[in-house]
């Protein structure tokens, strides 16, 4: 989608919306994303989303399905990512972010207290980092993730009430 598009993981309705700045839905959206359990005490549907600004490919974390749904810029489901992770699925993937050059997809896993890395082109598992705990570098239910233009990675370590900052591996 366009670089100024607004990506809305409408988790309560099990859909992903992509809007213009004026609020108009882009062609091909909304699309089904995740599951709708209509449980107000739990997260449903897709919870976090990012898009490759060059290709327009959209990545959305589907927390209850243990995967990341990958959509074309016009809303077609291309593939899913997560089956190559240890155990064949992700442990409650909550949010996604791309490295500045688009070569790594970072996925926070609430249940596994880690961040997993994938090749966004083919979905292959590259590894993960973090473990459950309270020391710096440990996580307790990591949720949000953002990568700045320099590649620094910011993780909302929800259960520890902090933001952990990581430098990219060279």
PyMOL commands that set and color helices and strands:
alter all, ss='L'
color gray80, all
select helices_A, chain A and resi 11-13+86-88+158-160
alter helices_A, ss='H'
color red, helices_A
select strands_A, chain A and resi 6-10+15-19+31-32+46-51+58-62+67-71+77-81+93-98+105-109+114-118+125-129+142-147+153-157+162-166
alter strands_A, ss='S'
color yellow, strands_A
deselect
rebuild
show_as cartoon
